[in-house]
Amino acid sequence: MLDSTSRILGELIGFPTISTDPNIDLINAIANRLDMVGARVEIFPDPSGQKANLFATIGPERDGGIVLSGHSDVVPVADQDWASNPFDMLEHDGLLYGRGTCDMKGFIAATLAMAPTYAALNPDRPLHFAFTHDEETGCFGARALAHTLRAKGLTPGVAIVGEPTMMRVIEGHKGCYEYTTRFSGLAGHGSAPDRGVNAVEYAVRYIARLLDLKHALRDRAPADSLFEPPWTTINTGRLAGGVAHNVIPSEAVVDWEMRPVQTSDADFVKDSLRHYIERELLPAMRAVDPESDIVTEVIGEVEGLIPTTDNEARTIVSELTGANHAECVAFGTEAGIFQSLGMSAVICGPGSIEQAHKADEFVALDQLSQCLDMLERLQDKLVA
């Protein structure tokens, strides 16, 4: 089974499914493979028709099934110094190199290698394969898939998201909310600052408010928080604006994110910023130029995975892997979206997040072997 998984992984790596590019060819290839073993396969394209989610089922048509989930997109390789072609998988010393080997086509390959075995089992409990687009840029595919499942009236019971965890069982992570805030002011000569509206200066004031909120959030950390750090964090990722030393900049952009441990923190931040803009920044800007504006674009608001006392997914995967405890992690996944549908969810997959997004990304054959062991034992959970 390991040889089959490696061969399939090599084929998947050959599709350069960077998030900015189409994934439809990869999805069609996966669909053909699952169709050949008798799975009921559905493809859900995005409005462009160049990207799509795939949802396939082996077993009966009913609620309560188990979902094996992975995202098909990968991060860019531009400006990275790779030792080999990132889209031509290379094996060396027990490691498989290539973009997406650990994040997260290795898990997808393992599930596809197991698909014929699951089909031959004729399971009593439905087994679903959910492969999405655009996870790396905001989990847009998973959000669309959630809408699709609601429309179908289908509620699986368990989601196993195969992000790279070194096969550790992960039961929680923070949310990931990303924003771009644009400032439109009034250009002018630097020698007459009162005649213009300096968008960069107002962006800096906005960032100062973000820093104040960043510190205030520490005092809001739940006493029983399992995360590290235990509070909601804010990061200012980029400030851009201006054209020259002596020109009042009319445009500025701030890219920022927060990672909430609880939705009330996100509400606190958004409400505070809205009040600050409406009561202080905009009145000052528009006193000079009524056309000045501040607009925030939501890039993505991805739910966190909240640890729960009762979690069937955690119980199942702990039994399959032999793990005696579950952990929380800092990075985000699609698991919270599945949880928002009423499913229990857990994260467990081959490879290390330390290798993700880097040059010479790899997954160890030993990790794929451990993943296959888990997926083989999963058969016992699919029969009455």
C-alpha positions, 0 to 999 in steps of 0.5 A: 500500500505504501508503494501505491500511495507514493505513486499516487502522491507523485501524480498529485504533485505533478499538478501545480495547484498553486492557490492562484491557479486552477485545480480543476485538472487535479480534481478531475483526475481524483474523480476518475480514480474514485469513480473507478472504485464505485464511489459516488462522485460530485464535483462542485466548480466555483463561478470561474469553472477553473476551481472546484471542490470534490465530494465523494461517498462510499457506502449508504446514503445517510447522515452520520458518515465519516469524512476524510478531508484535504485541500488540493491547493498549495502555496507558491514556490516563487522566490524559493531556492529548491534543490529540485523541480518542486512539481516533480516528486523526488525520493531521497533517503526515505523522504519524498520531496515536492510542493504539497507532499506534506501540506497536504497531498500526502494525506490525500494520496493515502486516502486514494490508495485506500479507496479500493479497500473501502469500496470492497468493504461495502461499509455500513457507515458512509465514508466521504472524501472531501477535497477542496480548493483555496484553503491557503487563501482563506478556506473559500472552498471549504466554506462553499462545500459547507454551503453545498452540504447544507443545501443537500441536507447531509450531515456527516458525523465525523471529520478527519482533516489530514493536515500535517501533524506528525500523526498527532491528534489535534483537537483545537486551533484558533480562528484565523480572521484576515483583513485588508483596510484601505485608506483614501485621503487627499494628495498634496504638496508636502509643504502644506500638510494641512491642505491634504489628508495623509492616508499613511498617517491615518493608517499609522493611527489605525495600526496604533489602535490595533496595537492597543487592542493587541495588548487589551486582548491579553486580559481577556484570555479565558482562564481555561484556555488550551492555546499558546499563547492563551489569548487572541492575537493580532498581527499587522502584516503589511503597511503600504502607501505613498509615492515620494518624500514630498507628496502627501499620500492619498492612498494607504493599505494595511493588511492585518489578521487576528486569531481569536480564541473565542468569537467574543474577542473578534466582536470586541476588536471589530466593534472597537475599530468601527467606533474608532473609525466612525468617531475619530478617524473619519471625522478628522479626514472628512473635515478636510476632504469629504470624499476621504474614506476607510474601507475594510475588506474581509479576506477570510474569517475562518472558524477556530476548532473548539475543543469539546468534552464529547468528540467522537472524531477525537475518540475514533482517531485516538483509538486508531493511532494509539494516542492517549491525549489530544493537543491544540496547535497555532495554525489554522485549518478547515476543521472548524468549518466542519465543526460549524456544521454540527460535526465532530472534527479532529486533525491528524495527518502525515508530515510536519507543519515545520516543512510546509510552505518552505523550499524542499518541502517533504514528507517521510515515507515512515509518516505515510506508513503511519497514516496508512495504518490509521486508515486501514484500522478505520475499516473497523469503524465503518462496519456494524 
